[in-house]
Amino acid sequence: MALSIKLFHVEQCPEDRMNNDGEFGPTQLLSIVRQSMAGFATTLPVTPKPTICTDAFCAGLVSFLTMLAQANEVMNLTSDAGPEHLLATHIRDSLAPLLVGLEAPRALLDIGTGGGFPAVPLALAWPTTAVTMTESIGKKAHYLESLVGGVPLPQGRVVHGRVEDHASILPERAFDMITARGVAHIATVLQYALPLLASNGRLVLWKGERDLAELRDPPFVATLHRVHCTATVLDYVLPGVERNSKLVILQVTPTLSGRLSRRNGS
């Protein structure tokens, strides 16, 4: 296994500071979204700046934040649905693949999408990417389906159920990126993802410092060697967020992917 660690840092920008004086109207919320994303875009390692600065992205994000806040009143999607909180934490955290320089995939599968993170911000940032969201809880899956039409997410699709139970309806080796934010152990998600990853595909996981111990666990290391998997840890920092954030990226060599089956995907 090849393991590398890099650090990415986001500087605090004056325009990122938001007031917390209650609800925002649509015009004010759009202005806040534009300011936050413009500040975030200055830290990204790409030229020209990505779609997060476009009118379409910002308008879509406003719709997403509004629909999330409304749905959160009747179901537990997030502990704080305030737009300033979501922008500073969940939205920017969901966009970490852009922060570390990952390119837009052709097809993305998000495991356990929940309230919409990271799938919805990534779908808006990568409008040509076909994004499939999976969610095991029925009312959350129904909410995600409403986002597909309401945000809108023209390339979005929702699969209700656990990804391991819906393997038969998810095409083999069809996704060149699979994401999971705060879902299960690394080994478990890798087992689910292996049969679904396309040649040269990546499994991108949002993890903390303590989760990295799994990468050094002898049985898991043996599994990585057996499937010719390379692990990379990308360390990034979001302003005002007191945690050590990391993306764990696992990639399987194309020569092995053709020999994988659904029953022995681990």
C-alpha positions, 0 to 999 in steps of 0.5 A: 500500500502506498500512503501519502499525506498532504495538507490544504488550508483555507484562509478566512476571508472578510466576506465570509463573516455572516450575521446571525440575526434570524432568517434571511430573505431570498435576495439576502441569502443569495448575496451571502451564498455568493460572498461565501463561495467567492471567498472559498473559490480564492483558495481552490487550486484551479484556474479558471475558478470552478462553477461555484462562482456561477449564478446557476450554482449560487441559485441552486445552493439557495434552493438547497438551503431553503428546502433543507431548512423547511424539511428539517422542521419535520425530520432530523436532517441536521442539528443546525439548519441556519444557512451561515452554519451550513455554508461555513461547515457542511457546504464547504466540507462537501466541496473538499474534493475541489479544495484538494484538486480532484477533477469532476467525475463522469458518474458519482455515487454517494453512499448514505446521502442523508440531508444532501451532503456531500452529493448536492453541493458536488452535483451543483459544482459538477453540473455535467456529472451524473450523481446517484444518491443512496439513502436507507431511510424512506422519508429522507430518500423522499426529501432527496427526490424533491431536491432533484426537481426543486434545486434542480439537479438535472443529472441527479438520481435517488436510490432508496435503500442500503447500497449493499441491498441494491447492488443488483440495480446499481451497474457494475463498475459504472462509477468513477467516483464514490463518496461517503461522508461520515458513513461506516468504517473504511473497510466496510465502505470499500467492500460496498464500493469495489464492485461498483468502481469503474476502471481508475475510479476513486473512493473518497471518504471524509474521515477524522484523525482517529479513523486513520488507525484503520489504514494501519490495521494488519487485516485491512492492510492485507486487503489493500494489498490483495486488491492492489489498492492505493491509499492517499490521505489529504489533510485540509483545514476549514476556517472556524471548524475545530476538527482535523479534517481528512479525505481518504482516497482509495483507488483500485488498479484497472487490471483488478477491477475486471476480476471483481464480483459482487459476492467477493467485493471485499 
